[in-house]
């Protein structure tokens, strides 16, 4: 059965950095509402909203102290209700970021749990006695250091896969599950369009056995979640699953299993990292491997699951700086190339704020310019371990999360039109060159290329439902694939690099060029010469 979200395009908003409406330097919900017209013009159908719940902001809102309240600096629940209502009037659904692997240490449940070993809330979290005078085992936090934090008051350790201020919930406790169903239903009753589920593959953890991701009870919990909450609604649910393979993804997203709509898989995202090392240990991108992984996910799910498509999010560096070319000469060309490859694949595409105008990474020269807890922890840890300061900063400039979290660039006015106050995080110094105002004034801008790609998905069942076939998988420079549906075939030819390249595909004739990032692309498939980052979408003769 076809679902609305299969032909949708999602736009992720990081509220703190999107639009400030009151001059305090922090983006807010009223700011988002004021920009709905812009998003409607782009053509998206869904906004995924990073957390706006009450939070002490140890990890920028991914540490929640009250799931049914709004963080005051983002506004009020009335602002939230208005955003949902105003977006709906423009045919845009809001999906909330669901963070239920852990809470904030300031959540009332954890405050109670810390009081004593016999407190009714104690078992909402994971507590263990010390072993040989130290942590219960050697599990590590994703944000550096041990995943166990000692609590002096009760003489036990609690478990946290992220910051020590983000204690993990104990999903084996049925009371925890009931609390989660309650908060999810609270939001569903408000008319939201679904949930993006933060690190959902970790909720089945068994720390005593060293199991964190894909625990044995994970799918049992998700089936129960479906039954008790969103299964009663026609909504989109997407799980963040770092360890997913296509076979695991089918467990989550096969409609017959009644779990999630789709998952984010990250196999392609770690290709510029040294195997077995951390995200900070870099290697050049293996382009052939990138193509193989993207193509595998295009075909391996079959009809047993649904794919999500993304290059960027709030945790990842800007894709143009990462795998494109952020120089003024090629920023737009490479941005259009990356967008075309992704948006004409099968699956639901996700655009991260600013991606559609070609925002880029913002290098820093000192630790004082950083905000992100993950980058700061890594910096201190590596400095203590004897790493060179310049090398640490080079890794952060390539992969640090602040790259994605710089405020949105709306105009060339002070602070890029993001705020009239002092922004919580400095804007990219390139905002006068790269901004929405400039994009909308230029009919050949990246924005309008994204708009065209979105319209192609809306108007052509081939983009949503067509089969996928990769051509020349071993070519070191070109990404070429076909999409076919009901007697129609499109050929997508993309030069991934600045060096020029040739391509020959003599068995087909071109009916027309649907889209290109050059105004004068050739239709001669027998002798196709591709310039820097040139990307062309052809409709082929039958």
Phi, psi and omega per residue, in radians:
X1 nan 2.237 -3.111
X2 -1.217 2.454 3.135
X3 -2.030 2.630 -3.092
X4 -1.042 -0.571 -3.050
X5 -1.353 -0.126 3.121
X6 -1.302 -0.431 3.097
X7 -1.898 0.211 -3.099
X8 -1.563 2.834 2.988
X9 -2.172 2.277 -3.056
X10 -1.804 2.479 3.107
X11 -2.103 2.086 -3.136
X12 -1.537 2.255 3.070
X13 -1.952 2.269 3.013
X14 -1.743 1.687 -2.868
X15 -0.932 -0.667 -3.105
X16 -1.035 -0.447 -2.995
X17 -2.060 0.183 -3.031
X18 -1.593 -1.076 3.112
X19 -2.734 2.187 3.097
X20 -1.612 2.235 -3.107
X21 -1.756 -0.239 -3.016
X22 -2.180 0.196 3.010
X23 1.345 0.234 3.124
X24 -1.589 0.067 3.076
X25 1.520 -0.036 -3.120
X26 -2.067 2.253 3.065
X27 -1.025 2.709 -3.063
X28 -2.604 3.069 -3.051
X29 -1.194 -0.711 3.105
X30 -1.074 -0.595 3.080
X31 -1.098 -0.725 3.108
X32 -1.096 -0.811 -3.138
X33 -1.002 -0.670 -3.114
X34 -1.186 -0.264 -3.094
X35 -1.901 0.192 -3.116
X36 -1.099 -0.579 3.134
X37 -1.069 -0.696 3.099
X38 -1.080 -0.776 -3.115
X39 -1.202 -0.619 3.079
X40 -1.115 -0.704 3.108
X41 -1.089 -0.709 3.106
X42 -1.080 -0.653 3.061
X43 1.897 0.119 -3.090
X44 -1.249 2.783 -3.111
X45 -1.957 -0.310 -3.005
X46 -2.422 2.406 2.941
X47 -1.893 2.159 2.925
X48 -1.647 2.091 -3.076
X49 -1.740 2.029 3.006
X50 -1.076 2.837 -2.893
X51 -0.951 2.362 3.048
X52 -2.111 0.167 -3.100
X53 -1.259 2.899 3.069
X54 -1.058 2.328 -3.025
X55 -2.848 2.514 3.018
X56 -1.334 -0.056 3.031
X57 1.159 0.629 3.025
X58 -1.183 -0.604 3.111
X59 -2.244 0.885 3.093
X60 0.772 0.911 2.986
X61 1.604 -0.198 3.087
X62 -1.487 0.270 3.025
X63 -2.208 1.722 -2.917
X64 -1.728 2.288 3.109
X65 -1.815 -0.256 3.032
X66 -2.746 1.966 -3.067
X67 -1.297 -0.258 -3.074
X68 -1.979 0.425 3.090
X69 -2.410 2.705 -3.138
X70 -1.727 2.432 3.052
X71 -1.083 2.141 -3.027
X72 -0.906 -0.623 -3.125
X73 -1.182 -0.277 3.054
X74 -1.601 -0.249 -3.141
X75 2.184 -2.589 -3.047
X76 -2.178 2.984 3.065
X77 -1.115 -0.541 3.074
X78 -1.105 -0.671 3.066
X79 -1.086 -0.709 -3.131
X80 -1.142 -0.786 3.117
X81 -1.053 -0.681 3.140
X82 -1.167 -0.705 3.109
X83 -1.056 -0.800 3.129
X84 -1.040 -0.778 -3.100
X85 -1.166 -0.840 -3.102
X86 -1.148 -0.668 3.114
X87 -1.129 -0.777 3.137
X88 -0.996 -0.684 -3.135
X89 -1.100 -0.372 3.105
X90 -1.785 0.220 3.131
X91 1.280 0.433 -3.118
X92 -1.989 2.217 3.079
X93 -1.572 2.629 3.042
X94 -1.884 2.159 2.983
X95 -1.906 2.357 -3.063
X96 -1.578 2.639 3.060
X97 -1.470 2.024 -3.110
X98 -1.705 2.008 -3.102
X99 -2.008 1.625 -3.061
X100 -2.204 0.247 2.948
X101 -1.317 -0.536 -3.066
X102 -2.632 2.915 3.019
X103 -2.137 -3.091 2.924
X104 -1.361 2.706 3.013
X105 -1.241 -0.140 3.075
X106 -1.687 0.073 3.050
X107 -1.179 2.441 3.137
X108 -0.923 -0.584 3.120
X109 -1.072 -0.765 -3.087
X110 -1.293 -0.627 3.085
X111 -1.025 -0.721 3.092
X112 -1.188 -0.796 -3.072
X113 -1.004 -0.566 -3.099
X114 -1.304 -0.287 -3.003
X115 -1.152 -0.716 3.135
X116 -2.898 2.851 -3.138
X117 -1.205 -0.317 -3.108
X118 -1.770 0.050 3.137
X119 -1.082 2.445 -3.118
X120 -1.004 -0.422 -3.125
X121 -1.613 -0.041 -3.083
X122 -0.942 -0.758 -3.035
X123 -1.426 0.101 3.002
X124 -1.284 -0.295 -3.100
X125 -2.188 3.131 -3.024
X126 -1.919 1.901 -3.093
X127 -2.038 2.460 3.106
X128 -2.508 2.677 3.028
X129 -1.275 2.783 3.099
X130 -1.255 2.766 3.087
X131 -2.132 2.120 -3.117
X132 0.920 0.698 3.075
X133 1.325 0.153 -3.130
X134 -2.372 -2.889 -3.125
X135 -1.040 2.724 -3.123
X136 -1.032 -0.602 3.031
X137 -2.750 -3.019 -3.006
X138 -1.718 0.342 3.086
X139 -1.034 2.415 -3.072
X140 -1.861 2.597 3.032
X141 -1.305 2.527 3.074
X142 -1.120 -0.412 3.112
X143 -1.700 0.493 3.084
X144 1.488 2.579 3.082
X145 1.410 -3.091 -3.120
X146 -1.152 2.604 3.064
X147 -1.500 0.090 3.140
X148 -2.026 2.325 3.123
X149 -2.098 2.267 -3.096
X150 -1.412 2.324 3.082
X151 -1.894 1.948 -3.046
X152 -1.124 -0.626 -3.048
X153 -1.042 -0.753 -3.067
X154 -1.933 0.053 3.018
X155 1.065 0.621 3.072
X156 -2.392 2.880 3.047
X157 -1.694 2.506 2.933
X158 -1.970 2.738 -3.006
X159 -1.706 2.357 3.088
X160 -2.547 2.011 3.130
X161 -1.342 -0.279 3.111
X162 -2.028 -2.334 -3.139
X163 -1.146 2.707 3.087
X164 -1.128 -0.249 3.074
X165 -1.604 0.207 3.095
X166 -2.223 1.227 -3.114
X167 -1.132 2.407 -3.118
X168 -1.311 2.427 3.053
X169 -1.308 2.624 3.114
X170 -1.669 1.652 -3.062
X171 -1.241 -0.181 3.086
X172 -1.313 -0.205 3.123
X173 -1.537 2.023 -3.124
X174 -1.010 -0.504 3.126
X175 -1.126 -0.629 3.088
X176 -1.115 -0.790 3.126
X177 -1.023 -0.779 -3.140
X178 -1.062 -0.703 3.112
X179 -1.090 -0.713 -3.128
X180 -1.174 -0.749 3.111
X181 -1.033 -0.696 -3.099
X182 -1.096 -0.825 -3.092
X183 -1.224 -0.593 3.103
X184 -1.153 -0.753 3.138
X185 -1.176 -0.522 3.051
X186 -0.995 -0.802 -3.105
X187 -1.338 -0.660 3.117
X188 -1.080 -0.636 3.130
X189 -1.144 -0.382 3.109
X190 -1.382 -0.139 3.093
X191 1.632 0.392 3.086
X192 -1.236 2.859 -3.080
X193 -1.657 0.132 3.096
X194 2.419 -2.841 -3.063
X195 -2.392 2.468 2.822
X196 -1.736 2.219 -2.960
X197 -1.849 1.888 -3.095
X198 -1.080 2.313 3.108
X199 0.528 0.839 -3.048
X200 -1.169 -0.375 -3.138
X201 -1.261 -0.078 -3.125
X202 -1.683 -0.150 -3.018
X203 -1.232 -0.281 3.116
X204 -1.627 0.349 -3.052
X205 -1.048 2.618 2.958
X206 -2.264 1.506 -3.012
X207 -1.011 -0.583 -3.116
X208 -1.096 -0.457 3.124
X209 -1.777 0.117 -3.134
X210 1.305 0.237 -3.139
X211 -1.617 2.157 3.071
X212 -1.981 -1.062 -3.139
X213 -1.555 2.648 3.051
X214 0.907 0.789 3.109
X215 -1.129 2.854 -3.013
X216 -1.101 -0.449 -3.109
X217 -1.743 0.063 -3.056
X218 -0.931 -0.879 -3.042
X219 -1.286 -0.485 3.018
X220 -1.071 -0.764 3.121
X221 -1.121 -0.721 -3.091
X222 -1.207 -0.655 3.086
X223 -1.093 -0.712 3.129
X224 -1.146 -0.739 3.102
X225 -1.022 -0.814 3.121
X226 -0.999 -0.823 -3.081
X227 -1.144 -0.702 -3.014
X228 -1.544 -0.255 -3.039
X229 -2.306 -1.679 -2.908
X230 -1.304 -0.217 3.096
X231 -1.073 -0.339 -3.136
X232 -1.508 -0.034 -3.062
X233 -2.203 2.798 3.064
X234 -1.672 1.442 -3.015
X235 -2.270 2.940 3.092
X236 -1.722 2.275 3.043
X237 -2.251 2.224 -3.139
X238 -2.273 2.231 -3.104
X239 -1.735 2.387 3.020
X240 -1.450 1.914 -3.009
X241 -2.293 1.596 -3.036
X242 -1.124 -0.510 -3.056
X243 -1.718 0.251 -3.015
X244 -1.305 2.369 2.896
X245 -1.820 2.959 3.086
X246 -0.981 -0.660 -3.137
X247 -1.145 -0.722 3.092
X248 -1.167 -0.684 -3.132
X249 -1.063 -0.607 3.109
X250 -1.117 -0.596 3.113
X251 -1.083 -0.681 3.139
X252 -1.296 -0.728 -2.829
X253 -2.050 0.078 3.006
X254 -1.176 2.110 -3.065
X255 -0.952 -0.556 -3.109
X256 -1.149 -0.382 -3.072
X257 -1.516 -0.225 3.105
X258 0.949 1.035 3.026
X259 -2.102 -1.722 -3.057
X260 -1.975 2.883 3.070
X261 -1.236 -0.747 -3.058
X262 -2.888 2.990 3.048
X263 -2.221 2.776 2.862
X264 -1.558 2.140 2.976
X265 -1.883 2.639 -2.962
X266 -2.113 0.354 -3.044
X267 -1.056 -0.714 -3.116
X268 -1.262 -0.420 -2.985
X269 -1.314 -0.348 -3.085
X270 -1.743 0.224 -3.037
X271 -1.234 -0.305 3.091
X272 -1.745 0.394 3.077
X273 -1.988 2.520 3.091
X274 -1.138 2.275 -3.091
X275 -0.989 2.372 3.099
X276 1.370 -0.049 3.122
X277 -1.820 -2.903 -3.135
X278 -1.632 3.075 3.138
X279 -1.147 -0.264 -3.095
X280 -1.497 -0.216 -3.090
X281 -1.701 1.870 -2.842
X282 -1.747 2.627 2.987
X283 -2.464 2.809 3.115
X284 -1.105 2.629 3.108
X285 -1.130 2.313 2.993
X286 -1.573 1.745 -3.007
X287 -1.126 -0.700 -3.135
X288 -1.116 -0.664 3.096
X289 -1.178 -0.689 3.088
X290 -0.994 -0.830 3.132
X291 -1.086 -0.739 -3.104
X292 -1.090 -0.721 -3.112
X293 -1.222 -0.816 3.125
X294 -1.065 -0.709 -3.132
X295 -1.197 -0.670 3.101
X296 -1.021 -0.783 -3.115
X297 -1.240 -0.392 3.074
X298 -1.231 -0.572 -3.007
X299 -1.911 -0.493 -2.965
X300 -1.231 -0.479 -3.099
X301 -1.318 -0.463 -3.109
X302 0.954 -2.332 3.093
X303 -1.717 0.219 -3.076
X304 -1.729 0.231 -3.134
X305 -3.130 3.075 -3.129
X306 -2.315 2.505 -3.022
X307 -1.679 2.549 2.913
X308 -1.858 2.570 -3.077
X309 -2.152 2.132 3.116
X310 -2.754 2.642 2.961
X311 -1.917 -0.532 -2.964
X312 -2.244 2.702 2.804
X313 -2.789 -2.990 -3.058
X314 -1.212 -0.204 3.140
X315 -1.789 -0.107 -2.985
X316 -2.034 2.618 3.085
X317 -1.180 2.891 -3.134
X318 -1.175 2.255 -2.990
X319 -1.132 -0.572 -3.140
X320 -1.127 -0.678 3.087
X321 -1.277 -0.509 -3.027
X322 -1.412 -0.977 -3.057
X323 -2.169 0.024 3.046
X324 -1.837 -2.392 -3.124
X325 -2.555 1.932 -3.025
X326 -1.589 0.224 3.055
X327 -1.214 2.647 3.129
X328 -0.939 -0.555 -3.086
X329 -1.190 -0.700 -2.976
X330 -2.091 0.056 -3.097
X331 -0.973 -0.867 -3.071
X332 -1.240 -0.762 3.135
X333 -1.030 -0.826 -3.107
X334 -1.233 -0.575 3.087
X335 -1.109 -0.742 3.101
X336 -1.145 -0.659 3.108
X337 -1.059 -0.870 -3.116
X338 -1.111 -0.702 3.139
X339 -1.120 -0.765 -3.089
X340 -1.112 -0.818 3.133
X341 -0.934 -0.826 -3.015
X342 -1.313 -0.805 -2.980
X343 -1.299 -0.265 3.117
X344 -1.736 0.189 3.002
X345 -1.520 2.961 3.123
X346 -1.462 2.287 -3.113
X347 2.391 -3.135 3.133
X348 -1.734 2.026 -3.123
X349 -1.377 2.545 3.081
X350 -2.088 2.202 3.087
X351 -1.868 2.274 3.091
X352 -1.663 2.393 -3.049
X353 -0.758 2.280 -3.135
X354 1.560 -0.306 3.091
X355 -1.070 -0.654 -3.069
X356 -1.267 -0.189 3.030
X357 -1.955 0.067 3.056
X358 1.387 0.639 3.067
X359 -1.116 2.643 -3.011
X360 -2.230 2.999 3.093
X361 -1.106 2.718 3.109
X362 -2.146 1.698 -3.115
X363 -1.105 2.545 3.059
X364 -2.042 2.770 -3.137
X365 -1.984 -0.065 3.087
X366 -2.682 2.763 -3.114
X367 -1.058 -0.492 -3.113
X368 -1.095 -0.376 -3.092
X369 -1.506 -0.031 -3.068
X370 -1.676 2.653 3.048
X371 -2.105 -0.586 -2.966
X372 -1.131 2.192 -3.105
X373 -1.050 -0.657 -3.118
X374 -1.135 -0.792 3.130
X375 -1.136 -0.743 -3.126
X376 -1.114 -0.767 3.118
X377 -1.085 -0.789 -3.137
X378 -1.086 -0.726 -3.128
X379 -1.009 -0.872 -3.097
X380 -1.148 -0.726 -3.108
X381 -1.117 -0.773 -3.090
X382 -1.292 -0.591 3.083
X383 -1.091 -0.769 3.126
X384 -1.127 -0.510 -3.122
X385 -1.494 0.029 3.047
X386 1.649 0.156 3.087
X387 -1.172 2.683 3.094
X388 -1.289 2.332 -3.091
X389 -0.999 -0.733 -3.123
X390 -1.111 -0.662 3.125
X391 -1.188 -0.674 3.119
X392 -1.099 -0.828 -3.141
X393 -1.122 -0.595 3.110
X394 -1.094 -0.725 3.099
X395 -1.128 -0.738 -3.133
X396 -1.144 -0.694 3.132
X397 -1.148 -0.509 3.106
X398 -1.405 -0.758 -2.912
X399 -2.160 -0.103 -3.072
X400 -1.088 2.602 -3.044
X401 -1.284 -0.377 3.091
X402 -1.049 -0.448 3.120
X403 -0.962 -0.677 -3.108
X404 -1.497 -0.281 -2.942
X405 -1.765 0.020 3.058
X406 -1.068 2.528 -3.101
X407 -0.998 2.611 3.118
X408 -1.070 2.490 -3.050
X409 -1.816 1.730 -3.043
X410 -1.586 -0.582 -3.058
X411 -2.731 -3.141 3.100
X412 -1.652 0.234 3.048
X413 -1.291 3.021 -3.114
X414 -0.944 2.393 -3.100
X415 0.970 0.474 3.010
X416 1.098 0.347 -3.110
X417 1.284 0.116 3.121
X418 -1.316 -0.711 -3.089
X419 -2.642 2.710 2.988
X420 -1.620 -0.114 -3.140
X421 -1.749 -2.633 3.083
X422 -1.712 2.055 -3.060
X423 -1.110 2.521 -3.111
X424 -1.075 -0.480 3.083
X425 -2.428 2.358 -3.081
X426 -1.001 2.488 3.049
X427 -1.270 2.804 2.977
X428 -1.064 2.377 3.121
X429 -1.121 -0.162 -3.117
X430 -1.597 0.247 -3.055
X431 -1.144 -0.448 -3.133
X432 -1.246 -0.417 3.105
X433 -1.580 -0.721 -3.046
X434 -1.913 1.772 3.102
X435 -2.738 2.860 -3.055
X436 -1.066 -0.744 -3.109
X437 -0.998 -0.819 3.102
X438 -1.095 -0.725 -3.116
X439 -1.069 -0.810 -3.069
X440 -1.203 -0.400 -3.127
X441 -1.466 -0.162 -3.052
X442 -2.053 1.936 -3.057
X443 -1.129 -0.284 3.127
X444 -1.789 0.301 -3.073
X445 -1.278 2.925 3.084
X446 -1.077 -0.680 3.120
X447 -0.931 -0.869 -3.087
X448 -1.225 -0.444 3.033
X449 -1.164 -0.783 3.060
X450 -1.064 -0.737 3.135
X451 -1.035 -0.748 3.129
X452 -1.141 -0.724 3.115
X453 -1.063 -0.718 3.124
X454 -1.118 -0.749 3.123
X455 -1.132 -0.648 3.084
X456 -1.049 -0.705 3.105
X457 -1.155 -0.710 -3.116
X458 -1.153 -0.647 -2.955
X459 -1.754 -0.068 -3.067
X460 -2.308 1.864 3.107
X461 -0.968 -0.433 3.124
X462 -0.991 -0.693 -3.085
X463 -1.186 -0.645 -3.109
X464 -1.392 -0.770 -2.928
X465 -1.965 -0.212 -3.015
X466 -1.089 2.711 3.043
X467 -1.278 2.815 -3.087
X468 -2.155 2.332 3.018
X469 -2.444 2.159 3.088
X470 -1.472 2.445 3.022
X471 -1.913 2.799 3.136
X472 0.662 1.016 -3.093
X473 -1.074 -0.411 -3.087
X474 -1.669 0.089 3.081
X475 -1.218 2.327 -3.023
X476 -1.475 0.015 -3.056
X477 -2.362 -0.487 -3.042
X478 -1.868 2.449 2.997
X479 -1.963 1.975 -3.074
X480 -2.258 2.228 3.071
X481 -2.556 2.808 3.094
X482 -2.018 2.504 2.946
X483 -2.068 2.279 -3.096
X484 -2.289 2.485 3.139
X485 -2.824 2.180 3.049
X486 0.766 1.167 3.071
X487 1.160 0.266 3.089
X488 -2.205 2.423 3.102
X489 -2.321 2.316 3.014
X490 -1.928 2.484 3.075
X491 -2.002 2.183 3.116
X492 -1.910 2.075 -3.115
X493 -2.079 2.109 -3.078
X494 -2.289 2.228 2.993
X495 -1.584 1.945 -3.011
X496 -1.341 -0.143 -2.981
X497 -2.281 2.998 -3.128
X498 -1.283 -0.571 -3.140
X499 -1.139 2.503 3.131
X500 -1.290 2.788 -3.048
X501 -2.647 2.764 3.129
X502 -2.036 2.636 -3.125
X503 -2.533 2.451 3.109
X504 -2.302 2.275 -3.108
X505 -2.499 1.341 -2.915
X506 -1.322 -0.276 -3.027
X507 -1.333 -0.149 -3.099
X508 -2.232 2.629 2.991
X509 -1.905 2.633 -3.118
X510 -1.533 2.254 3.021
X511 -1.445 -0.801 3.091
X512 -2.862 2.810 2.970
X513 -1.571 2.136 3.135
X514 -1.449 -0.701 -3.052
X515 -2.785 2.515 3.064
X516 -2.684 2.755 3.055
X517 -1.718 0.168 2.943
X518 -2.195 2.621 -3.082
X519 -1.418 -0.235 -3.020
X520 -2.274 0.735 -3.133
X521 -1.161 2.593 -3.080
X522 -1.398 2.648 3.050
X523 -1.856 0.114 -3.115
X524 -1.523 1.592 -3.074
X525 -1.240 -0.308 3.118
X526 -1.251 -0.530 -3.124
X527 -2.409 1.188 -3.066
X528 -1.580 2.143 3.080
X529 -1.902 2.115 -3.046
X530 -1.858 2.242 3.116
X531 -1.435 -3.080 -3.104
X532 -0.927 2.131 3.064
X533 1.028 0.245 -3.086
X534 -1.111 2.322 -3.070
X535 -2.422 2.161 -3.058
X536 -2.260 2.435 3.062
X537 -1.948 2.043 -3.096
X538 -1.882 2.419 2.867
X539 -1.624 2.163 -3.047
X540 -1.587 2.672 3.016
X541 -1.137 2.584 3.139
X542 -1.209 nan nan
